[in-house]
Amino acid sequence: MHSFGRGSQIPDESPFRMGCGTAAVPQPNHPMAESNEQHRHGIGQHAEWKPWQVAAILSLTALLALTTLALLHHGIGKNDSFMFRTGATLCGPHLYEYDLQRKLLGGHDTPYFRAPFYALLLRPLLRFNFAEALFVLNLAAAGLVILLLPWSMGKYRYALSPLIALFIPLALNFSIEQDGAVVLLVLAVALLAESCGYPFVAGAVLALTLEKPTLLLLLPVVIVIQKRYRMLWGYLTCALVLGVASFWVVGTAGIRDYASLVAQYHVVAEKMPTARGIAATLHAWPIWPALTIIGGSATAWAARRTSFKAAFFIGIVGSLFISPQSYAHDCAVLLLPAFYFLCNGSAAQRTVSALWFIPPLPLAYALSLPWCTLQAGFVGLFLAVLTSQALGVPQRGVAPADATRTPGIPTPQFVLAPRREA
């Protein structure tokens, strides 16, 4: 192992040797500096926290959060578990047939729109009481997300962990038997794999979010902008495999049935916390594409000027804002960016992130009209604050020395190494 302390030289094979003659000094915003800092102190570790203290605070957070989720649950088998059970039951050529779904859904009006491969993955739950099995799956996924957060985020403030139990959008998602915890787990595992040096695996895991493709549209764009090409190949490879599996499940007739199912479903755009929801509430449909373009462009622009993790989390917020069909419960995915910027953001970013952990406020936003309009505006404000902070940040690799320092973690120091003659 090479020593990178003060006065030591960086060997030729070091990733910090850049250019033709000398090794460039990595900046905190640069992905390599971020990765090196994580390895010096342990991914997600804080110099003042001992292992038993980390285990204790994470266990306490998981206990508080899972207890909150269970207490706020509306009842097992009373909500969207019908939708997922319908998809698992009809998994095959008749998956998207409207009449069959309506018979299985009974009095519930939300049909199964998710990808066919996801219905295939849900089929094992049919061996048990489906609603109870889904409840256990979501509860386990939420617990794993909390335990993996320090290693997924890279920079983490353990003292703030208990605030996760106050993140009401996740409780709302969980209470109506949606799968937001599973989506969060996929994102957390993808970030963990990327942090551990497995970008292809990270991309492949991230492709599982295609089970609801409209929710995270901008993450592949962020990966391209950040030039994480191995992660992109993993994403595309897994997406191709999942696409083939989906086509194998439903066949060509499934495409026609899906279009018919979408045409017969009544969309309530006013309840969407997105650009579309804002346009629907104001009865100004022309501003929907305008807001979508602005949100997407701001996200892409910010991704060029920040570290990979910051860009990834901004991409989650931007994706939700421009999503053509997402509802209040989908705000559960904002747990990751809200907590990340609460720990590592600027003063403005920390302030707007903290608002997601004030129970009455997000709970009000999650209710029916007219609060959905406020929720959409708040998601837009969240994106605006996160992206606007890039105004004062130079391009990645030339950021100010203390731009992203975490209190208690020293900035790594390097020296220029002379070029080795051939």
N, C-alpha and C positions, 0 to 999 in steps of 0.2 A: 504494500500500500504506500502510495506517495504522500509525503507531507506537504501540505500547501500552506504552511504557516509563514510568518514574516521572515523574509530573507531566503526562502526556499525557491527553487526554480521549478517551473512546470515542464514535465517531460514532453517529448515530441508527440506522443500518442494522446496527450491530454486534449479533451474537447474544448479547452479554453484557448488553444493555439489557433488563432484566426489570421487570415491574410497571408502575405508572402514572407514577411520578415520577422514580425514579432507577434506575441500573443496579446490579443486585446484584453483590456480590463473589463470583465463582465460587470454589468450593472444589475441592481436588484430587480428591475423590471424585466431583465432578460431571462428567458426560460432556463438557461444553463445555470445562471446565478441562483435562481429560485431552487433548482434541483440540488445544487451543491449545498445551499443553506439547510435544506431538509436533511441531507445525509450527515451534515456536521452535528446536528442536534437531534436527529431522529425525526422521521416524518410526523408532524403534528405534535411533537414534544415541546415542552416549555422547560427552560433551564431550572425553574424553581419547583417543578412538580415531580414528585417521586412516583415510581410505578404503582405503589399501593394507593396513592392519592388519586392517580388517574383512573385506576380501576374503580375506586369508590365513587368518584364524581360521575363517571359514565354510568355506573350501575344505578346510582340514585336518579340520574336523569331519565334513564330507560324506565325505571319503576314509576316515576312521576308521570311520564308521558303516556305509558301504556295504561296506567290507571285512569288518566284523564280520558283517553280514547274510549276505554271500556264504559266509563260512566256516562259519556255523552252519546253513546251509540243509541240509535233509534229503535233497535230491535233486530235480532237475527232473522233473516228471511222475510223482511217486510219491505225491502227497497230494491236496489239495483242488482241484487244477487239473482233476481229473476232473469235479468238481461244476460248475465254471464252464463247462467245455467241453460238458457235457451241456445246460446251459441255453442256451448259444449255438447248439448244434446243433438243439435242439428248439424254438427260438424260433418260436412260432406257436400254433395252437389246441390242439396236443397237448403243450404245454410241461410241464404238471403231471401228466401221465398216469404213474401209478406204475410200470406194467409196462414202458413204454418207457424211463423213467429207469433202472430196475433193469438193463435190458439194456446200456445205455451205461455205467453205473457199474461194471459188472463186480463185483469183490470189494469195492468201496468202499461204505460204508453211509450216506454223507451225501448226501441228495438235494438238488436245487436248489430252495430255497425263496424265493430273492430275487425282486424285482419283475420283471415282464415287460420293462419298459423297459430294465432293466440287461442282460438277456439280449440285447436288441437292440443295445445299445452294445458288447457283447462280440463280436458276430458278425464284425467285421473281423479279429479275431485268428485266425479260422479259415483265413484266407488263408496263414497261416504255420504253423510248428509251434506249436500252441496253448500248450503248457506253457512253451516257451522264450519266446514272445511275452509271456505273462503274467509270467514272471520279469523280463524287461526292463522291462515296464510298472511293476511294483511297485518295482523298483530305481530307475527314473527318478523315480517319485512320491516315494519316500523322500528322494532327493537334493534335489528341488525343495522339499519341506517344510522341510528344514534351511536352505536358502538363503532361504526366505521368512519364517522364524520371526521375525527382528528386526522386520520390517515388519508382521507379523501381530499380534504381541504389543504393540507400541508401546513398552514398557519392557523392556529386554533387557540382560543382563550377558554380554558376549561372552566373558569369561574362563571362564565356566561351560559354554560351548558343547560342548567335547569330552566332557562327561558324557553327552551324548545317545547316544554310541556304547555306553554301558553300560546303556541302557534295554532290559532283556531282554524285556519283554512284546512289544515291536515285533519283536525277533528271533524270538520264538516264533511270532508271527503270520506273519512272512515265511517262516519255515522250513517251515511246513505249507501254503504256497501260498495263504494267505488274502489278502484285499485291504485290510488295515488301513492300509497306506501310502496307498492311494487315498482312503480315507475321511479320513485326516489331511490330505491335500492339499486336498480339498474344504473342510474346515473352515478351513484356513490361507488359502485364496483368498477365502473368504467374509469372514473377518476383515480381510484386506487391502483388499477392496473397501469394507467399512464404514469402515475407517480413512481411506481416500482420498476419502470423501464420496460413495460410490455405494451407498446402503442398499438400493435396489431390486435392484440387481445382486447385492449380498451375499445378500439373501434368496432370490433365484432360484438362486444357486449352492448355498446351504445345502439347498435342497429336493432336491438330488441325493442327500442322505443317506437319502432315503426308499427307496433300493434295499434297505435293511435297516431298515424302519420301527421295529422294536422297540428299536433300539440307542440312539437319541437322542430319546426321547419328550418330554423336558422343555425342549428348546431353543426350540420355538415359545412355550411358556409364559413363558420368560425374556424373549423378545422383547416379548411383550405387557406383562409387568410393567414392563419398562424403557421402555415407550411408544415403541418403535422401529417406528412404524406403517408407514412406507414399506418397511422391511425385511420386515415381516409381509406386506404386499401382494405384494412380490416373491416371497416364499416360497409364498403361497397361489396366485399366478398360475402359477408354475412347477409346483407340485404338481398343479394342475388339468390343465395340459398333459401332464404325465407320466402322470396317471391316464387321460386320454383315449388316449394312446399305448399304455398297457398294456392297456386294454380292447380297443383295435383289434388288438393282437397275439394275445390269447387268446380274446376273445369271452366270451359268457355261460357257455359250457361250462367255461371255465377256472376259474371260481369253484367249481363243483362238484368239479372235479378237484383243486383246491388243498385243499379241505376233506378229501377222501379221502386225499390224500397226507399231510397233517398227522396224520390219524387212524391211519395205518399206520406212522408213524415213532415209534420208541421214544426218548423224551427222558430223558436222564440228568441229572436236576435236581441231584444231589449234586455234579456237576462245574461248576456255575455259580457265578461269583464275585459273586452277587447276593443280594437278600433271599430269593428263592425257593430258592437254594442253601443258605442258612443253615437255612431251615425244613425242607428235605428231609433235610439231614444230621442235624438234631436230632429228626426225625420229629415235628415240631410244626407241622403245616400251618396252624393258625390264626394263627401269628405272621407268615406271609407277607403277608397283606393289611395287618396292623398295621405291619410294617416298611416296606412300600411306602408307606403313608400318611405315616408319620413321615419317610421319606426325601424324598418329594415335597414335603411341607409345609415341611420345613427348607430345601430348595433354593429354593422360592418365596419364603420369608420372607427368606432371605439375599439373594436377587436384588433385593429392595426397598431394601436398605440398602447396596449396594456399587455400584461403577462398572460400566459395561456389560461390559467385558472380564472383570472378576472374576466377575460374575454369569454370563457365558457359560461360563467355564471350570468354575465350580461346577455349572452346568447339565449339563455333560458327565459329571461324576462322579456327580451325582444320577441322571441318565438310565441310566447303566450299573448303578447299584445297584438300581433298581426294574425293570430290564428283565426281561420274563417269559421271555426265551430268549436268553441270551448266555453265552459260555463264556470260558475263560481267555485265549484268543487275542484276545478283544475288548478286553482291558485295554490294547491298543496305543493306543486313543484317549486314554488317560490321559497320554500323553506331553505334550500341550499344557498341561493344568492343572498337572501335576507340575512342569514346567519354569517355567511362569509364576509359580507361587507360590514356587518355589525362588528366583526372582529378585526378587520383589516382595512376598512375604507377610510376615506377622508371624513371630516366632521359632518359635511352634508350627507354623505353616503351612510354614515352611522346613524344619523338622525332619522332619515327616511326608512332605513332598515328596521330601526327600533320600533317604529309604528306598527309593524306587522306582529309584534309580540305584546301589544297592549290589547287584552282580550275584548273589551267593549267595541273598539274601533273596527277591527277586521270582522268581528261577529256581525256588526251592523252592515258592513259592506257585503257580507255573504247572504243577507236576507233577500227577499223578493223586491220587486220594484217599490219605491224608486231608488233603493239603496244600490241596486246593480249599476246604475249610472255612476254613482260615486265610486264604486269599486273599480269600474273601468277607468275612470279618471285617475284613481290612485295608482293603478297599475301603470298607466301612462306616465304619471309623475315619477314613479319609481324608476322607470326606464330613462326618463329625461335626466334625472339627477345622476344616475349611474354613468350615463354616456357623456353628460356635459363636463364631468370631472376630467375627461381626457383632453379638454381644451388646453389645460396648462401642462400636459405631459408630453414630452417629445416622443419621437418614434422609439419603438422598443430597441434597447441596446445602447441608448444614449440618455437615459433618464438621470435626473439628479441623484446624487449618492444616497440620500436618505428618503427617496420617494416612497418606498414601500417597506421600510424597516418595521419590524415588529418589536415593541418594547420588550426588553429582556433578552433579545437575540442579537448578537453582534453581527455587523456586516462582514462577510468574508473578505480577506485581504489577499491580493495576488501581486506578483511582480512580473515585469516583462522578462521573457526568456530570450536570449540571443538565438539567432537562427543557426541551426546546425548545418555546416557545409556538407555538400554531397560528397 
